[in-house]
Structures are given as C-alpha cells and as structure tokens.
Amino acid sequence: MASRIVLNSISYHGHGAIENIVPELTARGYKKAFVCSDPDLIKFGVTKKVTDLLDAAGFAYSVYSEIKPNPTIKNVQDGVAAFQAAEADCIVTIGG
C-alpha cells in the first residue's frame, strides 16, 4: 500500500505560533494528530504546551518522542511504524 506524505505544507514560527495548531487541524478536517517531539522537549514542558491545547479542544493525539538528533534509518522506520499504529491523519512536529 502506498503512503502519501505532504511535507511543509503549513509551518508556523515565532511567538504565538502554537495558537494556530488547533484551528489549522480542525479547518482541514483532521481527526487525530501524531505529535512528534524529543525527550528533552517533553522533559522541559515544551511539548505539554501543545498537548494542553489539543486536550482543551478535545482533539485526539498520540505523542512520539523517540526522535534522535541525527536519526538513523531505523529511527525513521520506527517513527513511520508508530505513525501508522497511531492511526493518525496528520503530524504536528515540535522543535527545530
């Protein structure tokens, strides 16, 4: 089965950017987000700022945080498998 991923179709940066996440997802008809972060962003509460907004909106999501700074092919394959298992229809990335 072929998979289609459209990269960088929407990208927000800067102060207040996270306030656009829920409106963008709902306007596009998405139902479940695959939130990609890394362990440090979770540790320091950055990811929680995003998941709090999703929780407040009642928007379903799954968090994947096994992202490495210089990902190996295996790391990418694991991420793709986790995305498929989550049955999400969009990806929200946090970080650089």
C-alpha positions in Angstrom: 0.0 0.0 0.0 1.4 3.4 -0.9 1.6 6.2 1.6 1.4 9.8 0.8 3.0 12.5 2.9 2.9 16.2 2.1 5.8 17.9 3.8 5.9 21.5 4.9 2.5 22.4 3.6 2.0 24.6 6.7 4.6 25.9 9.0 4.2 28.5 11.8 7.2 30.0 13.6 7.6 32.6 16.4 5.7 33.9 19.3 2.1 32.6 19.4 2.6 30.0 16.7 1.1 27.2 18.8 -2.2 29.0 18.9 -2.7 28.2 15.2 -2.4 24.4 15.6 -5.9 23.5 16.6 -7.6 25.9 14.2 -5.5 24.6 11.3 -6.1 21.0 12.1 -9.9 21.4 12.5 -10.2 23.6 9.4 -8.6 20.8 7.4 -10.8 18.2 8.8 -8.2 16.2 10.6 -9.3 14.0 13.5 -6.1 12.7 15.2 -2.6 14.2 15.4 0.7 12.4 15.7 2.7 14.8 17.8 6.4 14.4 17.3 8.8 15.7 19.9 12.0 14.7 21.5 12.7 13.6 25.1 14.2 16.9 26.1 11.2 18.9 24.8 9.0 16.7 26.9 11.3 17.0 29.9 11.2 20.8 29.8 7.5 21.1 29.3 7.5 22.4 25.7 5.5 19.5 24.3 2.9 19.9 27.1 2.1 23.4 25.9 0.9 21.9 22.6 -0.8 18.8 24.1 -2.6 21.1 26.6 -4.1 23.0 23.6 -5.1 19.7 22.0 -6.6 18.5 25.2 -8.6 21.7 25.7 -10.0 21.4 22.2 -10.9 17.7 22.7 -8.6 16.9 19.7 -7.2 13.3 19.7 -3.5 12.8 19.5 -0.6 10.4 20.1 2.9 11.5 21.2 6.0 10.1 19.7 9.2 11.2 21.4 11.8 8.7 20.3 13.4 11.2 17.9 17.2 11.3 17.8 19.2 14.4 17.0 20.8 12.6 14.0 18.2 9.9 13.2 19.3 6.6 11.8 17.3 4.8 9.1 16.0 2.5 11.9 14.8 5.6 13.9 12.9 6.9 10.9 11.4 3.5 10.2 10.3 3.2 13.9 8.7 6.6 13.6 6.8 5.6 10.5 5.6 2.4 12.1 4.5 4.4 15.2 2.6 6.9 13.0 0.8 4.0 11.2 0.0 2.3 14.5 -1.4 5.5 16.0 -3.9 5.7 13.1 -3.4 9.5 13.0 -4.2 11.5 9.9 -1.8 14.4 10.5 1.6 15.1 12.0 2.4 18.0 14.4 6.1 18.5 14.9 7.7 20.3 17.8 11.3 21.6 17.7 13.8 22.5 15.1 
